[in-house]
Amino acid sequence: MSNLNTLTIAAARDALRKGDLTSVELTTACLSAIDAADALGAFAHKTPELALERAAAADLRIKAGDAPDMCGIPLGIKDLFCTEGVPTQAASKILEGFLPEYESTVSGQLRDAGAVMLGKLNMDEFAMGSSNETSVYGNVVNPWREGNSETALTPGGSSGGSATAVSADLCLAATGTDTGGSIRQPAAFTGIVGLKPTYGRCSRWGIVAFASSLDQAGPMTKTVQDAAIMGRAMMGHDPKDSTSADRAVPDFEAMLTGDIRGKTIGIPTEYHMDGMPGEIENLWAEGAAMLRDAGAEIRDITLPHTKYALPAYYVIAPAEASSNLARYDGVRFGYRAKMAPEDGITEMYEKTRAEGFGPEVQRRVMIGTYVLSAGFYDAYYNRARRVRALIKRDFEQVFAAGIDAILTPATPSAAFELGKEVADPVEMYLNDVFTVTVNLAGLPGIAVPTGVDRNGLPLGLQLIGKPWEEGELLNTAYALEAAAGFVEKPGQWW
């Protein structure tokens, strides 16, 4: 078999079981692809020796006949997941030299299932960004290009390294995290599938925290079927995480029938944003038509508090970030600034944090500290929490009225140019306009590639499901994927 790195998880799993290939062969193909793709900036830390060691162990396990679905599958792990003995920096200078002595629950579950870690993937610093331009490792570049243009495009963020690695076939799949769209937006920008599970489905233990009430890990894959396979391996109850849900995780792959007859899909009127490109509007209408043709009923719905989601998110997320990032002070681990003889501990904190955090992280920490301060706590933070409750209630009322899933655009545009001067940071924040509501309400959401724009760049649609109903959501996404028939791949220029 040639081009082994282009296989899906499902195809590789079946070939491994039949003995048509080995995990070592599969892993070697991915490692070669990674070494030839430094121009993409997707991998921050490569772990080839560890990968081949785990691949050999996976081959023995497969031969013994007791291997789970993910056994022998080469993956990229986002740099936000702590990995035992392997650098974990959250793409920040302040965690320089940090080698965890423990494994995050999610990456540990994948490792225990026999998955092969190829290395750590680049991302926005502390997951703060929508374009993967805030990383200490440098930018990640989208493997897609506009026609014959050589202009570098963003892969989206914060899971930009994960998105690029999967889209460019450097790995079969990757882990991502999603705080306000950081799985779904980059998935849409790179023509792959990104699943953000219900809050509490995946353990947050051992994942470097951004905003603890919003963060959720999920799979980034080439197909919906792969998202079902990998998602199941990542999910499950973890007593080490107080927000982890003690719920059984069904066999999502077995639920993929593609039959959505009798289902009702909601189209929220509030997501028809002013200035949204016609191509996005048309794709959304086409997606609704595809689902209707597959047997679903399409119904207009209203989510009246949607317009307050972005401001509420950009109060709550920085507030939680300022609290979570207070631990990075140069005392116990990571980067410490050089001190003058007369400097005391206050100067050490100030210099270390000023040098260790990038501008976007500093901006959000300052916003968060401001909205949590005594004079503004009620005016900003508590008000944002009340708005969040109203947004959650909007979704609850819609689902109670018989809606099974909600269809929206995943992003307000196709991938944009890297390094584009953005005078106002709020412009960049608007990339999350369709995704943040899902995090605020704790719901599952999935981005599915469904078309290309006039320049040949991928466009995705988002499906939002009921809490804990990832299986139903994946099945609806499976039907949409089949109807859209998206098979385009980026031309290899790197």
NORRALIN-V480969 format. One record per backbone hydrogen bond with DSSP energy under -1.0 kcal/mol. CO is the residue of the C=O (numbers start at 1). NH is the residue of the N-H. If there is no record, write none. Layout:
BEGIN
CO | NH
CO | NH
END
This chain:
BEGIN
3 | 6
4 | 7
8 | 12
9 | 13
10 | 14
11 | 15
12 | 16
13 | 17
14 | 18
15 | 20
22 | 26
23 | 27
24 | 28
25 | 29
26 | 30
27 | 31
28 | 32
29 | 33
30 | 34
31 | 35
32 | 36
34 | 37
37 | 40
38 | 41
40 | 141
42 | 122
45 | 120
47 | 51
48 | 52
49 | 53
50 | 54
51 | 55
52 | 56
53 | 57
54 | 58
55 | 59
56 | 60
57 | 61
58 | 62
59 | 63
60 | 64
61 | 66
68 | 71
70 | 73
73 | 116
74 | 172
75 | 118
76 | 175
77 | 121
78 | 81
79 | 90
80 | 208
82 | 104
83 | 86
89 | 92
90 | 126
91 | 136
93 | 96
94 | 335
95 | 98
98 | 88
100 | 85
104 | 108
105 | 109
106 | 110
107 | 111
108 | 112
109 | 113
110 | 115
111 | 114
114 | 72
116 | 75
118 | 47
119 | 77
120 | 44
120 | 45
121 | 79
122 | 161
124 | 127
125 | 128
132 | 140
135 | 138
146 | 149
152 | 418
153 | 142
158 | 124
158 | 160
159 | 163
160 | 164
161 | 165
162 | 166
163 | 167
164 | 168
165 | 170
165 | 171
166 | 169
173 | 76
174 | 220
176 | 218
181 | 185
182 | 159
183 | 187
184 | 188
185 | 189
186 | 190
187 | 192
193 | 221
194 | 447
196 | 445
198 | 201
200 | 245
201 | 236
204 | 207
205 | 105
206 | 82
211 | 214
211 | 215
216 | 178
218 | 176
219 | 195
220 | 174
221 | 193
223 | 227
224 | 228
225 | 229
226 | 230
227 | 231
228 | 232
229 | 233
230 | 234
231 | 235
238 | 241
241 | 244
245 | 247
250 | 252
252 | 255
253 | 256
255 | 257
260 | 263
263 | 297
264 | 404
264 | 405
265 | 299
266 | 407
267 | 301
268 | 271
269 | 272
271 | 273
273 | 276
277 | 281
278 | 282
279 | 283
280 | 284
281 | 285
282 | 286
283 | 287
284 | 288
285 | 289
286 | 290
287 | 291
288 | 292
289 | 293
290 | 294
291 | 296
292 | 295
295 | 262
297 | 265
299 | 267
301 | 269
303 | 306
305 | 308
306 | 309
308 | 312
309 | 313
310 | 314
312 | 315
312 | 316
313 | 317
315 | 319
316 | 320
317 | 321
318 | 322
319 | 323
320 | 324
321 | 325
325 | 328
327 | 329
340 | 343
344 | 348
345 | 349
346 | 350
347 | 351
348 | 352
349 | 353
350 | 354
351 | 355
352 | 356
353 | 357
356 | 94
358 | 362
359 | 363
360 | 364
361 | 365
362 | 366
363 | 367
364 | 368
365 | 369
366 | 370
367 | 371
368 | 372
370 | 373
373 | 376
373 | 377
376 | 380
377 | 382
380 | 384
381 | 385
382 | 386
383 | 387
384 | 388
385 | 389
386 | 390
387 | 391
388 | 392
389 | 393
390 | 394
391 | 395
392 | 396
393 | 397
394 | 398
395 | 399
396 | 400
397 | 401
398 | 403
399 | 402
405 | 266
406 | 464
408 | 462
416 | 154
417 | 420
424 | 427
425 | 429
426 | 430
428 | 431
429 | 432
430 | 433
432 | 435
432 | 436
436 | 440
437 | 441
438 | 443
442 | 199
444 | 465
445 | 196
446 | 463
447 | 194
448 | 461
451 | 459
453 | 456
455 | 147
457 | 453
459 | 450
459 | 451
460 | 410
461 | 448
462 | 408
463 | 446
464 | 406
466 | 469
469 | 473
470 | 474
471 | 475
472 | 476
473 | 477
474 | 478
475 | 479
476 | 480
477 | 481
478 | 482
479 | 483
480 | 484
481 | 485
END
